Amino acid sequence: PEVVNGRTHKATVVDLSPWVEYEFRVVASNSVGIGEPSRPSAILKTKAAVPVVTPTNVGGGGGTRSELVITWEPVPEELQNGEGFGYIIMFRPLGSTTWTKAVVASVEANKYVYRNESITPLSPFEVKVGVYNNEGEGTLSSISIVYSGEDEPQIAPAGASALSVSAAEVEVSWQPIAWNRHTGRVLGYEVRQL
């Protein structure tokens, strides 16, 4: 705070954070210098307020068929601004105008999983995550695109052929499965002998 006139015996401290404990000391000063500080005041907690921060690193993806997995970085306690803190999750299929809203009433939460049999594999969703506490709802994060879970590949690799290399080795080759919304990412192949 700015220096207070010597005839004044109280001051208002501004720009403090909501729902944070503070203690204060007072020092006297004159043209010679600054004296010893007073003993600390009693600890005082500022009043709660609506949260003003939004979760960071909103993303997600993965999961299993018919799932939409949404993730974020949890908000630290000193930025929660009050009791009853939790997260608001908003999502909709890309191109839709209707948002679905979910609430996660856990301060430590960093993930929400939406399950619905009507979700097709690797469908893009627009996702926003916000916060709330007993004082009200804060703002939502900017929109992130998150894809629903994949399904197992529905088609087999084509053009499988085998070439004898030695008495104990055979080289097997095939055409890879091209990526598309229905097959997803192929992470590997399994070669079986009959």
C-alpha positions as a LaTeX table, in Angstrom:
\begin{tabular}{lrrr}
\hline
Residue & $x$ (\AA) & $y$ (\AA) & $z$ (\AA) \\
\hline
Pro1 & 0.00 & 0.00 & 0.00 \\
Glu2 & 0.98 & 3.60 & $-0.39$ \\
Val3 & 2.44 & 5.44 & 2.58 \\
Val4 & $-0.37$ & 6.63 & 4.88 \\
Asn5 & $-0.37$ & 10.10 & 6.47 \\
Gly6 & 0.95 & 10.12 & 10.06 \\
Arg7 & $-2.36$ & 11.44 & 11.42 \\
Thr8 & $-4.32$ & 8.53 & 9.90 \\
His9 & $-4.78$ & 5.35 & 11.89 \\
Lys10 & $-6.36$ & 3.04 & 9.35 \\
Ala11 & $-5.91$ & 2.12 & 5.69 \\
Thr12 & $-7.72$ & 0.03 & 3.11 \\
Val13 & $-5.61$ & $-2.60$ & 1.39 \\
Val14 & $-6.80$ & $-3.31$ & $-2.16$ \\
Asp15 & $-6.14$ & $-5.83$ & $-4.95$ \\
Leu16 & $-6.10$ & $-8.85$ & $-2.63$ \\
Ser17 & $-7.09$ & $-12.28$ & $-3.87$ \\
Pro18 & $-10.50$ & $-13.67$ & $-2.85$ \\
Trp19 & $-10.74$ & $-16.45$ & $-0.27$ \\
Val20 & $-7.07$ & $-16.18$ & 0.78 \\
Glu21 & $-5.72$ & $-15.81$ & 4.33 \\
Tyr22 & $-3.65$ & $-12.69$ & 5.04 \\
Glu23 & $-1.94$ & $-11.13$ & 8.02 \\
Phe24 & $-0.68$ & $-7.57$ & 8.19 \\
Arg25 & 2.07 & $-5.53$ & 9.86 \\
Val26 & 2.43 & $-1.78$ & 10.19 \\
Val27 & 5.73 & 0.12 & 10.15 \\
Ala28 & 6.28 & 3.76 & 11.06 \\
Ser29 & 8.57 & 5.94 & 8.98 \\
Asn30 & 9.97 & 9.45 & 9.12 \\
Ser31 & 12.76 & 11.44 & 7.48 \\
Val32 & 15.36 & 9.36 & 9.32 \\
Gly33 & 14.12 & 5.93 & 8.22 \\
Ile34 & 11.74 & 3.08 & 8.87 \\
Gly35 & 11.13 & 1.64 & 12.36 \\
Glu36 & 10.46 & $-1.92$ & 13.49 \\
Pro37 & 7.29 & $-3.58$ & 12.18 \\
Ser38 & 4.34 & $-4.21$ & 14.47 \\
Arg39 & 3.39 & $-7.70$ & 15.55 \\
Pro40 & 1.37 & $-9.49$ & 12.86 \\
Ser41 & $-2.36$ & $-8.93$ & 12.91 \\
Ala42 & $-4.75$ & $-11.80$ & 13.39 \\
Ile43 & $-5.10$ & $-13.94$ & 10.27 \\
Leu44 & $-7.97$ & $-12.72$ & 8.14 \\
Lys45 & $-9.51$ & $-14.52$ & 5.17 \\
Thr46 & $-10.93$ & $-12.39$ & 2.36 \\
Lys47 & $-14.47$ & $-13.06$ & 1.18 \\
Ala48 & $-15.22$ & $-15.60$ & $-1.54$ \\
Ala49 & $-15.91$ & $-14.55$ & $-5.12$ \\
Val50 & $-16.87$ & $-16.13$ & $-8.44$ \\
Pro51 & $-13.81$ & $-17.88$ & $-9.95$ \\
Val52 & $-12.13$ & $-15.90$ & $-12.73$ \\
Val53 & $-9.64$ & $-18.45$ & $-14.11$ \\
Thr54 & $-10.45$ & $-21.17$ & $-16.61$ \\
Pro55 & $-8.85$ & $-24.61$ & $-16.72$ \\
Thr56 & $-5.84$ & $-24.90$ & $-19.02$ \\
Asn57 & $-4.75$ & $-27.66$ & $-21.43$ \\
Val58 & $-8.30$ & $-28.67$ & $-22.30$ \\
Gly59 & $-8.13$ & $-31.71$ & $-24.55$ \\
Gly60 & $-8.79$ & $-35.41$ & $-24.39$ \\
Gly61 & $-9.51$ & $-38.20$ & $-26.81$ \\
Gly62 & $-8.83$ & $-41.87$ & $-26.60$ \\
Gly63 & $-11.07$ & $-44.06$ & $-24.53$ \\
Thr64 & $-13.09$ & $-46.92$ & $-25.94$ \\
Arg65 & $-15.92$ & $-47.15$ & $-28.45$ \\
Ser66 & $-18.88$ & $-44.88$ & $-27.60$ \\
Glu67 & $-16.83$ & $-42.71$ & $-25.23$ \\
Leu68 & $-15.78$ & $-39.08$ & $-25.29$ \\
Val69 & $-12.88$ & $-38.43$ & $-22.88$ \\
Ile70 & $-12.31$ & $-34.78$ & $-21.90$ \\
Thr71 & $-9.25$ & $-33.72$ & $-19.86$ \\
Trp72 & $-7.90$ & $-30.49$ & $-18.33$ \\
Glu73 & $-5.38$ & $-29.18$ & $-15.80$ \\
Pro74 & $-6.98$ & $-28.75$ & $-12.35$ \\
Val75 & $-7.19$ & $-25.18$ & $-10.99$ \\
Pro76 & $-4.93$ & $-24.63$ & $-7.93$ \\
Glu77 & $-6.64$ & $-23.99$ & $-4.60$ \\
Glu78 & $-5.46$ & $-20.38$ & $-4.37$ \\
Leu79 & $-7.38$ & $-19.60$ & $-7.59$ \\
Gln80 & $-10.65$ & $-21.35$ & $-6.67$ \\
Asn81 & $-11.95$ & $-18.19$ & $-4.90$ \\
Gly82 & $-14.34$ & $-20.03$ & $-2.59$ \\
Glu83 & $-15.90$ & $-23.21$ & $-1.29$ \\
Gly84 & $-17.99$ & $-25.60$ & $-3.37$ \\
Phe85 & $-15.52$ & $-25.53$ & $-6.27$ \\
Gly86 & $-16.07$ & $-27.75$ & $-9.31$ \\
Tyr87 & $-15.94$ & $-27.93$ & $-13.10$ \\
Ile88 & $-18.51$ & $-27.34$ & $-15.83$ \\
Ile89 & $-18.03$ & $-29.37$ & $-19.01$ \\
Met90 & $-19.75$ & $-28.31$ & $-22.22$ \\
Phe91 & $-19.54$ & $-30.38$ & $-25.42$ \\
Arg92 & $-21.31$ & $-30.88$ & $-28.73$ \\
Pro93 & $-20.67$ & $-32.74$ & $-31.98$ \\
Leu94 & $-18.80$ & $-30.54$ & $-34.44$ \\
Gly95 & $-21.39$ & $-28.68$ & $-36.51$ \\
Ser96 & $-24.17$ & $-29.05$ & $-33.94$ \\
Thr97 & $-25.81$ & $-26.03$ & $-32.30$ \\
Thr98 & $-26.87$ & $-27.74$ & $-29.05$ \\
Trp99 & $-24.43$ & $-28.02$ & $-26.14$ \\
Thr100 & $-24.53$ & $-30.82$ & $-23.59$ \\
Lys101 & $-23.59$ & $-29.71$ & $-20.07$ \\
Ala102 & $-22.09$ & $-31.82$ & $-17.29$ \\
Val103 & $-20.92$ & $-30.86$ & $-13.81$ \\
Val104 & $-17.99$ & $-32.44$ & $-11.94$ \\
Ala105 & $-18.14$ & $-31.50$ & $-8.25$ \\
Ser106 & $-14.56$ & $-32.41$ & $-7.38$ \\
Val107 & $-11.70$ & $-29.93$ & $-6.93$ \\
Glu108 & $-9.10$ & $-32.55$ & $-7.88$ \\
Ala109 & $-10.88$ & $-33.74$ & $-11.04$ \\
Asn110 & $-8.98$ & $-33.55$ & $-14.31$ \\
Lys111 & $-11.10$ & $-35.80$ & $-16.54$ \\
Tyr112 & $-14.70$ & $-36.40$ & $-17.57$ \\
Val113 & $-15.88$ & $-39.41$ & $-19.58$ \\
Tyr114 & $-19.17$ & $-39.23$ & $-21.49$ \\
Arg115 & $-20.56$ & $-42.60$ & $-22.61$ \\
Asn116 & $-23.27$ & $-42.95$ & $-25.23$ \\
Glu117 & $-23.85$ & $-45.81$ & $-27.68$ \\
Ser118 & $-24.83$ & $-43.34$ & $-30.41$ \\
Ile119 & $-21.31$ & $-41.83$ & $-30.59$ \\
Thr120 & $-19.57$ & $-43.03$ & $-33.72$ \\
Pro121 & $-15.83$ & $-43.78$ & $-33.53$ \\
Leu122 & $-13.45$ & $-40.86$ & $-33.99$ \\
Ser123 & $-16.19$ & $-38.23$ & $-34.13$ \\
Pro124 & $-15.00$ & $-34.66$ & $-33.56$ \\
Phe125 & $-16.57$ & $-32.72$ & $-30.67$ \\
Glu126 & $-16.26$ & $-29.10$ & $-29.63$ \\
Val127 & $-15.38$ & $-28.96$ & $-25.93$ \\
Lys128 & $-15.22$ & $-26.15$ & $-23.32$ \\
Val129 & $-14.44$ & $-26.48$ & $-19.61$ \\
Gly130 & $-15.31$ & $-23.87$ & $-16.98$ \\
Val131 & $-15.38$ & $-23.56$ & $-13.21$ \\
Tyr132 & $-17.87$ & $-22.69$ & $-10.49$ \\
Asn133 & $-18.06$ & $-22.31$ & $-6.72$ \\
Asn134 & $-20.76$ & $-21.39$ & $-4.20$ \\
Glu135 & $-20.63$ & $-17.79$ & $-5.45$ \\
Gly136 & $-21.48$ & $-18.66$ & $-9.07$ \\
Glu137 & $-20.10$ & $-19.80$ & $-12.43$ \\
Gly138 & $-16.91$ & $-18.45$ & $-13.96$ \\
Thr139 & $-16.10$ & $-18.19$ & $-17.64$ \\
Leu140 & $-15.54$ & $-21.16$ & $-19.95$ \\
Ser141 & $-12.29$ & $-22.01$ & $-21.71$ \\
Ser142 & $-11.92$ & $-21.49$ & $-25.43$ \\
Ile143 & $-13.18$ & $-24.33$ & $-27.64$ \\
Ser144 & $-10.98$ & $-27.38$ & $-28.18$ \\
Ile145 & $-11.64$ & $-30.17$ & $-30.69$ \\
Val146 & $-11.63$ & $-33.64$ & $-29.11$ \\
Tyr147 & $-12.29$ & $-36.94$ & $-30.90$ \\
Ser148 & $-14.38$ & $-39.74$ & $-29.48$ \\
Gly149 & $-12.89$ & $-43.17$ & $-28.83$ \\
Glu150 & $-11.94$ & $-45.52$ & $-31.62$ \\
Asp151 & $-13.35$ & $-48.89$ & $-32.53$ \\
Glu152 & $-11.31$ & $-51.93$ & $-33.47$ \\
Pro153 & $-10.37$ & $-52.03$ & $-37.19$ \\
Gln154 & $-13.33$ & $-53.26$ & $-39.25$ \\
Ile155 & $-11.35$ & $-54.33$ & $-42.32$ \\
Ala156 & $-8.43$ & $-56.69$ & $-42.76$ \\
Pro157 & $-5.14$ & $-55.81$ & $-44.45$ \\
Ala158 & $-5.14$ & $-56.77$ & $-48.14$ \\
Gly159 & $-2.55$ & $-58.43$ & $-50.31$ \\
Ala160 & $-0.94$ & $-60.70$ & $-47.74$ \\
Ser161 & 1.91 & $-62.71$ & $-49.21$ \\
Ala162 & 4.73 & $-64.85$ & $-47.87$ \\
Leu163 & 8.23 & $-65.42$ & $-49.20$ \\
Ser164 & 10.53 & $-68.16$ & $-47.91$ \\
Val165 & 13.84 & $-66.59$ & $-46.89$ \\
Ser166 & 15.56 & $-69.61$ & $-45.33$ \\
Ala167 & 14.78 & $-73.01$ & $-43.88$ \\
Ala168 & 13.55 & $-71.35$ & $-40.68$ \\
Glu169 & 12.35 & $-67.91$ & $-41.84$ \\
Val170 & 9.46 & $-66.57$ & $-43.90$ \\
Glu171 & 8.97 & $-62.92$ & $-44.78$ \\
Val172 & 5.32 & $-61.86$ & $-44.67$ \\
Ser173 & 4.14 & $-58.62$ & $-46.32$ \\
Trp174 & 0.76 & $-56.88$ & $-46.77$ \\
Gln175 & $-0.76$ & $-53.59$ & $-47.79$ \\
Pro176 & $-1.35$ & $-51.29$ & $-44.81$ \\
Ile177 & $-4.85$ & $-50.22$ & $-43.86$ \\
Ala178 & $-5.38$ & $-46.59$ & $-44.82$ \\
Trp179 & $-6.55$ & $-44.26$ & $-42.03$ \\
Asn180 & $-10.15$ & $-43.15$ & $-42.15$ \\
Arg181 & $-12.85$ & $-42.26$ & $-39.64$ \\
His182 & $-14.09$ & $-45.84$ & $-39.49$ \\
Thr183 & $-10.77$ & $-47.65$ & $-39.04$ \\
Gly184 & $-8.98$ & $-45.11$ & $-36.87$ \\
Arg185 & $-5.26$ & $-45.23$ & $-36.28$ \\
Val186 & $-3.69$ & $-48.62$ & $-36.82$ \\
Leu187 & $-1.10$ & $-48.99$ & $-34.06$ \\
Gly188 & 0.20 & $-52.38$ & $-35.12$ \\
Tyr189 & $-0.42$ & $-55.64$ & $-36.92$ \\
Glu190 & $-0.42$ & $-59.21$ & $-35.68$ \\
Val191 & 0.93 & $-61.96$ & $-37.95$ \\
Arg192 & $-0.60$ & $-65.38$ & $-37.35$ \\
Gln193 & 0.49 & $-68.69$ & $-38.76$ \\
Leu194 & $-2.12$ & $-71.26$ & $-39.68$ \\
\hline
\end{tabular}
